[in-house]
Amino acid sequence: MNNEWLTTLQNTGGAIYSTVVSASPWTLLFIGLSLPFVALIILTLYRSVLRNILAVYSIIIYRSRNAVAGWKTQLVVKFRHWLPHRQSCDIETPPPQVDFDDLDIAVLKVVATLKPGFAISAPELAEQFRIRPAQVQRSLEKLRSNKMLDPVIGSNEGFDNYRLTQLGNAFMSTWARRGSHV
């Protein structure tokens, strides 16, 4: 059996014991009280070093991920022409034009004059314009299909009630501004 380590420990222990015994009590008290502070300083340094190592590691991971993402984007851009894509939008298509006749504009004007929350139906408009309700209903349906009017709950003599939408209100405001500048 190899017992050399016990001999070394015995010699070292004896040297430490003789040093401690020969020291003054004030020195021992100072060393005993300062050991927790030394341990706290060592722990703080350890945490600081560990925090810095983790920060460097996080930066390396972050930058490598960004580099890989950049390379991936470059590859996608480079090989995009091989992938199927939508038809080119080089040809500008004009926005659809909706022609409102005089009756449509007159209906919008009357509906725009209503107080908020009120609605109107084809028979009421037909009385004001002195035409058939079916003609007014066609105009109301045309305005509804172009999102200028919204039907509301309830009907009057089999005809729906309508009110102005936000788009219709914006259209009337724009139309009134253009009319005032002409």
N, C-alpha and C positions, 0 to 999 in steps of 0.2 A: 504494500500500500504506500502511496505517495503522500506523506504528511508534511511536506515542506511548507505548504501554505499555512498550516497551523503554526509552525515555528515563526514564519514571517508575521503572521497576525499577532502572535504572542509578543514578539519584539516590538512591533509598531504600537500595540496596545500599551505595552509597558512604557514606551517613550511618551505617548500621549498622557498617560496617567501621571508620570513624573512631572511633566510640564504643567498639568492642571493643578497638581498638589503644590507645586512651588510658586504658582501665581498668587497674586493678592486677591482677596475677596472682591475688591472693587473692580478689578479687571474682569473677573468671572461674571460679576453682575452686569458690567457693560456689554460683554460679549453675549450673555444670555438675553439681554433686552434688545440688542441690535440685530440678532439673528432673524426675527420676524420681518424687520424692515428690509434686510438684505434679501430675504426670500421674496418679499413683495416687489422689490426692484427687479429681481431676476424674472419673476412672473410677468411683470409689465413689459420688460424687454422681449421676452418670449412671445407675448401676445402681439406686440408691435411688429416683430420680425415675421410672425405667422401671417398677420394682416397684410403686410407688404408682399409676401410671397403669393398669397391668394389674389391680391390686386394684379400683380404681374401675370399670373396665370389667367385671370379673367380677361385682361386686355389681350393676351395672346389668342385666347379662344374667340373673343369678339372680332378681332381683326382678321383672323383666319376665316371665320364664317363670312365676313363681308367680302373678303377676297374671292372665296368660292362662289358666293352669290353673284359677284361681278362677272366672273368667268362664265357662270351659267347664263347670265343675261346676254353676254357677248355671243355665246354659242347659239342661243335662241334667235338673236337678231341676225346672225350670220346665216343660219339655216332656215330662216322663216320663209324664204321664197320657195322652198320645197314643200311646205305645208299648204293645205288648201286654205284659201282665204276668200273673203267676200268680194263681190263685184266692186270695181273701182268707183269711187265717188267723185271722179273728176268732172263728170257732167252734172251741172247744177240743174236740179229740177225746180221749177218755180213753185211757190206755194200755191195750193189750190185756190182758185178764185171763186168766190160766191157772189152771185149777183142778187142783190136785194132790190126788189121793185119798190115803187112808191108806197104800196099798201104795207109791205114789210116794215119800211122805215116808219110809217105812220103808227103801226101797231107797236113798234118798239118805243116810240115817243110816248104813247099813251100809257104803256106798261111802266115806263121809267118815271112817269109823274105820280104813280101810286105811292102811298105811304109804305114804309117798311112793314112787312108782314101781311100786306093785302095782296089779293090775287084777282085776276079778271078772267072771264070766259068769252068764248066766241059770240054768244048771243048779246052780251053787253057791249062788246066792240062793234058788232053788226048794227046795233041801234045807233051808236055814235056816228058810224060812217054811212049809214043808210044803204047797206048792201046785205046780201044773203049771208047767214052764219056759216054756210059751207065754204064760201070764199075766204072768210076770216079764219076758219079752222085750218084750211090748207096753208095759209100764211103762218099760223101759229105752229103747225107741224114742221114747216120748213125752218122756222126760227129755232124750234126745239131740236131738230136734227143737227143744226149748226151750233148747239149749246149756248144759245142766247137766252133761252127761256127754259124754266124747269116746270114740269107739271107738279101740282100739289094735290094733297089728298082731298077728295070731294069732287062732285061734279054738279053742273047746273044744266038741267034739261038735256042730259045725255052728253054734254060737252065738258071736257076737262077744264079745270082752272089752271092758270099759268102765272108765274112771277118771274121777274128778271134775275138772271144769274150774275155772278161777278164778272164773267166774260162779257155779258150783255151790257152791264153797267160800264165796263171799261170801253167797250165799243162806242156806246153813246157819248161818253165823256170825250173820247178822241174825235168823234164825228162832230160834236159841238165845238170843240176847240178849232178844228180845221175849218168849220163853217164860219167861225167868228173872225178868222184871219184872212178869209177870201174877200 
